[in-house]
């Protein structure tokens, strides 16, 4: 049986490294720096981000058990109008952060991870000026794409 993306990446330490590297890249980006450097950002933002991505990509439900649900994540990132350029930059930072975090270079793994992030960013962008509904189910993603 094929491991989950979470397992293949290296589990919790890999996702913490990925979230840390991604956050650093976003802070270094001249356009993404502003939304990533707010003083009111949760002090454990990077750890929470790692837990969220880990849960979505096949890891344990640590995010939903301790931080919130998918609707709360969408609510935090919605209502910003058309930020499509930021979305593209966010995906680019995510792809580069996989190298920084030394995640496996396997092409199928990298393609599945990038595909997830493109879909995730598209979902955030779909709530540009409207609030997301309550009760959105936590997404789950595999090598083949979304898991029902």
LOZA-931441 format. One record per residue (C-alpha): x, y, z. Coordinates in steps of 0.2 Angstrom, whole numbers, plus 2048, in hexadecimal, padded with zeros to 3 digits. Example, Ala and Ser with C-alpha at 12.3 -4.5 7.8 and 13.67 -1.06 7.14 Angstrom:
// LOZA-931441
83E7EA827/8447FB824/
This chain:
// LOZA-931441
800800800/8068117FB/80A81D80A/80182D80C/80983D806/80B841819/81483181C/81E83280C/824844810/82B83E821/81C84182D/81B84F83A/82D855839/82C857826/81C861827/82386D834/83386F829/82787381A/81C87F823/82C88882B/83488981A/82488F811/82189C81E/8338A281C/8318A3809/8218AD80B/8298B9817/8378BC80A/82B8BE7FC/8288D17F9/8158CF7F6/8128C1802/81C8C9810/80D8D4815/8008C7819/80D8BC821/8148C982D/8058CF836/8088D1849/7F78C984D/7FC8B8845/7FA8AA850/80B8A685A/80A894854/805898842/81388D83B/80F87E846/7FD880842/800881830/80B871830/7FD86883A/7F086E82D/7FA86881E/7FE858826/7EC85482A/7E6858818/7F484D811/7F183E81B/7F884182C/7EF84083D/7E084D840/7EB85884C/7E5868844/7D3864845/7D485D856/7DD86D85D/7DC87C852/7CB87C848/7C3876839/7C5879826/7B8887827/7C2890834/7D288F828/7C8896819/7C18A4824/7D28A982A/7D88AB817/7C88B180F/7C18C280C/7D18CA804/7CA8CD7F2/7D38C87E3/7E48C27E9/7E88B67DB/7FA8BC7D9/7FD8B87EB/7F58A77E9/8028A37DB/8108AA7E5/80A89F7F4/80A88F7E9/81C8947E3/8228967F5/81A8857F9/82387C7EB/8348847EF/831880802/83086E7FE/84386F7F8/84787A807/83F86D813/84885F80A/838855806/8398477FA/83D84C7E8/83283E7E1/8298467D2/81883E7D6/8198447E8/81E8567E3/8108567D6/8038507E3/80985D7EF/80986B7E3/7F88667DC/7F18667EE/7F78787F1/7F087E7E0/7DF8787E5/7E087E7F7/7E58907F1/7D788F7E4/7CB88C7F2/7D189A7FD/7D08A67ED/7BE8A07EA/7BA8A97FB/7C18B97F5/7B38C57FB/7A78B9803/7A88AF813/7AA89C812/79C891818/79D889829/79F87682A/7AB87481C/7B286381D/7C586181F/7CD85D80E/7D784E80C/7E384B7FE/7ED83C7F7/7F98387E9/7EA8387DD/7E28487E3/7D384C7EF/7CC83E7FA/7BA83D7FC/
